[in-house]
């Protein structure tokens, strides 16, 4: 099977399971909302529910800090640069609807 055929097979398989995937997402959203509303933690074999407390998340403006570092290079000691691996995104018609 060549690469084009494999991609076509992937599209067909995703289309076939799309209704089940959507039903799972909907049910999961309902369960999560009910847990948040009631505070009840349900139990079922094969499932573990964990509730994490909310809090704050801090973000920094990287572009602004790069500009600041041009004038104040001493802050560069606090910067870490890590290489990243290439990645590939495959979107099918259904996944574009989000």
C-alpha positions as CSV (number, residue, x, y, z in Angstrom):
1,X,0.0,0.0,0.0
2,X,1.5,3.4,-1.0
3,X,1.4,6.6,1.1
4,X,-1.7,8.0,-0.8
5,X,-3.6,4.8,-0.2
6,X,-2.7,4.8,3.5
7,X,-3.9,8.4,3.8
8,X,-7.2,7.5,2.1
9,X,-7.6,4.6,4.4
10,X,-7.1,6.8,7.4
11,X,-9.8,9.2,6.1
12,X,-12.2,6.4,5.6
13,X,-11.5,4.9,9.1
14,X,-12.0,8.3,10.8
15,X,-15.2,8.8,8.9
16,X,-16.4,5.4,10.0
17,X,-15.8,6.0,13.7
18,X,-16.7,9.7,13.8
19,X,-20.2,9.2,15.2
20,X,-18.9,7.0,18.1
21,X,-16.1,9.5,18.8
22,X,-18.6,12.4,18.9
23,X,-20.9,10.4,21.3
24,X,-17.9,9.7,23.6
25,X,-16.9,13.4,23.6
26,X,-20.5,14.4,24.4
27,X,-20.9,11.9,27.2
28,X,-17.5,12.9,28.7
29,X,-18.5,16.6,28.7
30,X,-21.8,15.8,30.4
31,X,-20.0,13.7,33.1
32,X,-17.4,16.4,33.7
33,X,-20.1,19.1,34.0
34,X,-22.1,17.1,36.4
35,X,-19.0,16.4,38.6
36,X,-18.3,20.2,38.7
37,X,-21.9,21.0,39.5
38,X,-22.6,18.3,42.1
39,X,-19.1,17.6,43.5
40,X,-19.9,13.9,43.3
41,X,-17.0,11.6,42.3
42,X,-18.4,8.7,40.3
43,X,-16.8,5.2,40.4
44,X,-16.8,2.5,37.7
45,X,-14.5,-0.4,36.9
46,X,-11.9,0.7,34.4
47,X,-12.2,4.4,35.1
48,X,-10.5,6.7,37.6
49,X,-11.8,10.3,38.1
50,X,-9.5,12.9,39.4
51,X,-10.5,16.5,40.1
52,X,-7.7,19.1,40.0
53,X,-8.2,22.4,41.8
54,X,-8.2,25.5,39.6
55,X,-5.7,28.2,40.0
56,X,-3.6,30.7,38.2
57,X,-1.4,30.2,35.3
58,X,1.2,32.8,34.4
59,X,2.3,33.6,30.9
60,X,5.1,35.9,29.6
61,X,5.2,37.8,26.4
62,X,8.3,36.2,24.7
63,X,8.5,38.8,22.0
64,X,8.5,41.7,24.5
65,X,11.1,40.0,26.6
66,X,13.3,39.4,23.6
67,X,13.2,43.2,23.0
68,X,13.9,43.9,26.6
69,X,16.8,41.5,26.5
70,X,18.4,43.5,23.7
71,X,18.7,46.4,26.2
72,X,19.2,44.2,29.3
73,X,21.2,41.1,28.1
74,X,21.7,40.0,31.7
75,X,18.2,38.5,31.7
76,X,19.3,36.0,29.0
77,X,20.8,33.8,31.7
78,X,17.2,32.9,32.7
79,X,16.3,31.8,29.1
80,X,16.4,28.2,28.1
81,X,16.4,27.1,24.4
82,X,15.5,23.5,23.6
83,X,15.5,22.0,20.2
84,X,12.2,20.5,19.0
85,X,11.6,17.6,16.7
86,X,9.6,18.1,13.4
87,X,6.0,17.2,13.7
88,X,3.3,16.3,11.2
89,X,-0.4,17.2,11.4
90,X,-3.0,15.3,9.5
91,X,-6.4,16.9,9.3
92,X,-9.4,15.2,7.7
93,X,-12.6,17.0,6.7
94,X,-14.2,16.2,10.1
95,X,-11.3,17.5,12.1
96,X,-11.4,20.8,10.3
97,X,-15.0,21.5,11.5
98,X,-13.8,22.4,15.0
